[in-house]
Amino acid sequence: MQLSTFINNNMQTILKEWESFARTLFPSDTEMTALVLRDHAQQMLEEVASGIDSRQSRQESSGKSKGLAEDDTNSAASVHGTLRQEVGFTMIQLVAEFRALRATVLRMWLPNVRELSESTTNDMVRFNEAIDQAVAESVTRYTENTDRSRDIFLAILGHDLRTPLAAMAMAGDYLTTPGMGTHKKNDVGMRVKRSAATMAHMVNDLLEYSRIQIGNDMPVDRRRTDALGVCKAAVDEVRAAHPDCEIQLDYSGDLTGEFDGPRLQQVITNLLTNAVQYRVKEQPVTISAYRESDKIIVQVRNRGPLIPHDSLERIFNPLTQLSGNNQNEGRPSTSLGLGLFIARKITEAHQGTITAQSTESEGTVFTVTLPREAA
């Protein structure tokens, strides 16, 4: 049986193998739909099958073997590379998908080959060329998007640091002006403190991100801690940085457990900061904490622009910039895109989960679920 015919006749079986392997690349507690896991796999296989049957010159064949074939930016493999970068795949995982696909197809097809002929050999060569071309296109798009994300990240970092620095510079000018009175001393001091807190928060996020990127686990020191006290401290911290925003705290039950207090405060602070930035200005941000059996649940809610459903699966990825025209007066146009990523990593280090929902009726709700005792 010709390899192209085999691929088309056994498409669903091959796709199930692809989906099963892709699922192993995500954490076990991550819910990924079959649509996301398969992504453009069927279109890529159809392109590969078509490539096996198409005519090509020796020059075209040589170009593919050397990675010099023309790059199709609209191919299924190119789109696949873009989407895999957006959902948080690493380059190694991306290439592993194609390696597994190549092995799966050949393993399933070869038992149907009765004898090794020139046609069989040609099919295998053309198949490998097509897979190599798909890998090249996918990796190229992945790399381009990674570079673009890094450039955006650096631009946003420079923009967001400039604002608190300007406030501190103005405060310095005021305090050093000859003959200036002290009647606004407290106000100037609070501006400096808020600017310093903003910069410290950004620097801490950068340090945590760097730690994770070089392969170190998120360290947690779990001790007997009252999660209510942690929530109150996080609320006070965010209120100080955003005095114009109303933050409401509701709680019930015994919220003590084995937590890393400073880390847990970092999670809640990041969620509250995100909620404040994306809220409708007239609406308060709410945080509720309660106990449910052997778990502590913390929810942070805001009313504002809804997060598109397809973005909820990648909002916790680092350097994610959500697209759309949902800007409002109370929402800044820039964000480092690290706060939610770090919140997820700290939650996972506590053997917990963090999820997001965004609906018209409930608004945007982030839910952190933590076991009270360490496993």
C-alpha positions in Angstrom: 0.0 0.0 0.0 1.3 3.4 -0.9 2.3 5.5 2.1 0.1 8.5 1.1 -2.9 6.2 0.7 -2.2 4.6 4.1 -2.0 8.0 5.8 -5.4 9.1 4.3 -7.1 5.8 5.1 -5.8 5.7 8.7 -6.0 9.4 9.5 -8.1 9.1 12.7 -5.9 6.3 14.2 -2.8 8.4 13.6 -4.4 11.5 15.1 -5.4 9.6 18.2 -1.7 8.6 18.6 -0.7 12.2 18.1 -3.2 13.4 20.7 -2.1 10.8 23.3 1.5 11.8 22.9 0.8 15.6 23.0 -1.2 15.1 26.2 1.9 13.6 27.9 3.8 16.9 27.3 1.4 18.8 29.6 1.2 18.6 33.4 -1.2 15.8 34.6 -3.6 18.3 36.2 -3.8 20.5 33.0 -7.1 20.2 31.2 -6.5 20.4 27.4 -9.2 19.8 24.8 -8.6 17.3 22.0 -8.9 20.3 19.6 -6.0 22.0 21.2 -3.9 18.8 21.4 -4.5 17.9 17.8 -4.2 21.4 16.6 -3.3 21.3 12.9 -2.2 17.7 12.9 -4.7 16.5 10.3 -4.0 19.4 7.9 -0.2 18.6 8.3 -0.7 15.0 7.6 -2.8 15.8 4.5 0.0 18.1 3.3 2.6 15.4 3.9 0.5 12.8 2.0 0.1 15.3 -0.8 3.8 16.0 -0.8 4.6 12.3 -1.2 2.6 12.0 -4.4 3.6 15.4 -5.9 6.3 15.6 -8.5 9.5 17.3 -7.7 12.9 17.9 -9.3 16.2 16.7 -8.0 17.0 20.3 -7.1 13.8 20.5 -5.0 14.6 17.2 -3.3 18.1 18.3 -2.6 16.8 21.6 -1.2 14.5 19.8 1.2 17.2 17.5 2.5 19.4 20.6 3.2 16.7 22.7 4.8 16.7 25.1 1.8 13.2 24.5 0.6 10.9 27.5 0.3 9.3 28.4 3.6 5.4 28.5 3.4 4.3 30.9 6.1 0.6 29.8 5.6 1.2 26.1 5.9 -0.4 24.0 8.6 3.0 23.4 10.1 3.7 27.1 10.3 0.4 27.8 12.0 1.1 24.8 14.3 4.4 26.3 15.4 2.7 29.6 16.2 0.0 28.0 18.3 2.3 25.7 20.2 4.4 28.7 21.2 1.2 30.4 22.5 0.1 27.5 24.6 3.5 27.2 26.3 5.2 24.3 24.5 9.0 24.4 24.6 11.0 24.0 21.4 12.1 20.5 22.5 8.4 19.5 23.0 7.5 20.9 19.6 10.2 18.9 17.8 9.3 15.8 19.9 5.8 15.9 18.4 7.1 15.6 14.9 9.6 12.9 16.0 6.7 10.9 17.5 4.6 11.5 14.4 7.3 10.2 12.1 7.9 7.1 14.2 4.1 6.4 14.5 3.3 6.6 10.8 6.3 4.4 9.8 5.6 1.9 12.6 2.0 1.5 11.5 2.7 1.4 7.8 5.6 -0.9 7.5 3.7 -4.1 8.4 1.5 -3.4 5.4 4.6 -3.4 3.1 4.9 -6.9 1.5 8.3 -6.3 -0.1 10.8 -3.5 -0.3 10.7 -1.9 -3.7 11.9 1.2 -5.4 8.4 2.7 -4.9 8.5 1.9 -1.2 11.9 3.4 -0.7 10.8 6.5 -2.6 7.7 6.8 -0.4 9.9 6.7 2.7 12.3 9.3 1.3 9.5 11.6 0.3 7.7 11.2 3.6 10.9 12.0 5.6 11.5 15.1 3.4 7.9 16.3 4.0 8.2 15.8 7.8 11.6 17.6 7.8 10.0 20.5 5.9 7.1 20.6 8.3 9.6 20.7 11.3 11.6 23.5 9.6 8.4 25.6 9.0 7.0 25.0 12.5 10.3 25.8 14.3 10.8 28.9 12.2 7.4 30.3 13.2 7.9 29.2 16.8 11.2 31.1 16.9 9.8 34.2 15.3 7.0 34.4 17.8 9.4 33.8 20.7 11.6 36.6 19.5 8.6 38.9 19.0 7.4 38.1 22.6 10.9 38.9 24.0 11.0 42.2 22.1 7.5 43.1 23.3 8.5 42.1 26.8 11.5 44.4 26.8 9.5 47.3 25.4 6.8 46.9 28.1 9.5 46.6 30.8 11.0 49.9 29.7 7.6 51.6 29.5 6.3 50.4 32.8 9.6 51.2 34.7 9.6 54.7 33.3 6.3 55.6 35.0 7.4 55.0 38.6 10.8 56.3 37.9 9.3 59.6 36.6 7.2 59.9 39.7 10.2 59.4 42.0 12.2 61.9 40.0 9.4 64.5 40.4 9.3 63.8 44.1 13.0 64.3 44.3 12.8 67.6 42.5 10.0 68.7 44.9 11.9 67.8 48.0 15.1 69.5 46.9 13.6 72.8 45.8 14.9 75.6 47.9 12.4 77.1 50.3 9.8 74.3 49.7 7.6 73.7 52.7 6.8 70.4 54.4 3.0 70.6 54.1 3.0 68.1 51.2 5.7 65.9 52.7 3.5 63.0 53.5 1.8 63.0 50.1 5.2 63.0 48.3 6.4 60.3 50.6 3.4 58.1 49.7 4.0 58.6 46.0 7.6 57.5 46.4 6.6 54.4 48.4 4.0 53.4 45.8 6.5 53.9 42.9 9.1 51.9 44.8 6.5 49.1 45.5 5.6 49.0 41.8 9.2 48.6 40.7 10.0 46.1 43.4 7.0 44.0 42.3 8.2 44.0 38.7 11.8 43.1 39.7 10.5 40.2 41.9 8.5 38.9 39.0 11.6 39.1 36.7 13.7 37.2 39.2 11.1 34.5 39.7 10.7 34.1 35.9 14.5 33.9 35.4 14.7 31.2 38.2 12.1 29.1 36.5 13.5 29.6 33.0 16.9 28.2 34.0 15.3 25.0 35.3 15.0 25.6 39.0 11.9 24.6 40.8 9.8 27.1 42.6 11.0 26.8 46.2 8.3 26.7 49.0 8.8 26.5 52.7 5.5 25.2 54.1 4.7 26.0 57.7 1.6 26.4 59.8 0.0 29.5 58.4 -3.3 31.4 58.6 -4.3 32.0 55.0 -6.7 34.7 56.2 -3.8 36.8 57.5 -2.0 36.3 54.2 -5.1 37.5 52.3 -5.4 40.6 54.5 -1.7 41.4 54.0 -2.1 41.1 50.2 -5.2 43.3 50.2 -3.3 46.0 52.2 -0.4 45.8 49.8 -2.5 46.3 46.7 -4.7 49.0 48.4 -1.5 51.0 49.1 -0.4 50.7 45.5 -3.9 51.4 44.1 -5.7 53.7 46.6 -8.4 54.6 44.0 -9.7 51.0 43.8 -12.1 49.5 46.3 -11.2 45.9 47.4 -13.7 43.8 49.3 -12.6 40.8 51.4 -15.0 38.1 52.5 -14.0 34.9 54.4 -15.4 32.1 56.4 -14.1 29.1 58.3 -10.8 28.1 59.7 -8.2 29.0 57.0 -5.1 27.6 58.7 -2.9 25.1 56.9 0.6 24.3 55.8 1.5 27.1 53.4 4.5 29.2 52.4 3.1 32.5 53.7 5.2 34.9 51.6 4.7 32.8 48.5 1.0 32.6 49.0 0.8 36.3 49.5 2.7 36.7 46.2 0.0 34.6 44.5 -2.9 36.7 45.9 -1.1 40.0 45.3 -0.5 39.1 41.7 -4.2 38.1 41.2 -5.4 41.2 42.9 -3.1 43.4 40.9 -4.3 41.8 37.7 -7.9 42.3 38.7 -7.3 46.0 39.5 -5.6 46.6 36.2 -8.4 45.0 34.1 -11.5 46.1 36.1 -14.2 48.5 35.2 -13.2 51.7 37.1 -16.5 52.1 39.0 -16.6 48.4 40.1 -14.8 47.0 43.2 -12.5 44.0 43.2 -13.6 41.2 45.5 -11.6 38.4 47.1 -13.2 35.5 49.0 -11.5 32.8 51.0 -13.2 29.8 52.5 -12.5 26.2 53.6 -14.0 23.3 51.7 -13.2 19.9 53.4 -9.4 19.5 53.4 -8.8 22.4 51.0 -8.6 26.2 51.1 -10.2 28.1 48.2 -9.4 31.7 47.3 -11.3 33.5 44.6 -10.5 36.9 43.1 -13.2 38.5 41.0 -13.4 41.7 38.9 -15.9 43.2 36.4 -14.3 44.3 33.2 -13.6 43.2 29.6 -14.1 39.5 29.2 -11.3 37.1 28.4 -12.0 35.2 25.2 -12.6 31.5 25.9 -9.7 30.4 23.7 -7.4 32.7 25.6 -8.2 31.1 29.0 -6.0 28.1 28.2 -2.9 30.2 27.7 -3.4 33.2 30.0 -1.1 31.6 32.6 1.8 31.4 30.0 4.7 33.8 30.4 4.8 37.0 28.3 1.2 36.4 27.0 -0.3 39.5 25.5 -4.1 39.1 24.9 -5.3 40.7 21.7 -8.5 42.7 21.2 -10.0 46.1 21.6 -11.2 45.7 25.1 -9.3 48.6 26.5 -11.1 50.7 29.1 -10.2 53.8 31.1 -9.1 51.9 34.2 -6.9 49.4 32.3 -3.3 50.1 31.3 -2.2 49.2 27.8 0.8 47.2 29.0 1.7 44.3 31.2 4.7 42.2 31.6 2.6 39.0 31.5 4.5 37.3 34.3 2.2 37.7 37.3 -0.3 35.0 36.4 2.5 32.7 35.3 4.3 33.0 38.6 1.0 32.6 40.5 0.4 29.3 38.7 4.0 28.0 39.5 3.7 28.8 43.2 0.2 27.2 43.3 1.6 24.1 41.6 4.5 24.0 44.1 1.8 23.8 46.8 0.2 20.8 45.0 -2.8 23.1 44.2 -4.6 24.3 41.1 -5.4 27.7 39.6 -8.2 28.3 37.1 -9.8 31.2 35.3 -13.4 31.8 34.1 -14.8 34.9 32.4 -18.5 35.3 31.8 -21.0 38.2 31.5 -22.9 37.1 34.6 -20.0 36.4 36.9 -17.2 38.6 35.5 -13.6 37.3 35.5 -12.9 34.9 38.4 -9.5 33.4 39.3 -9.8 30.4 41.7 -6.9 29.0 43.7 -7.5 25.7 45.4 -4.8 24.5 47.9 -4.6 21.4 50.0 -4.4 22.4 53.7 -1.7 19.7 54.4 1.4 18.9 52.3 1.2 15.6 50.5 
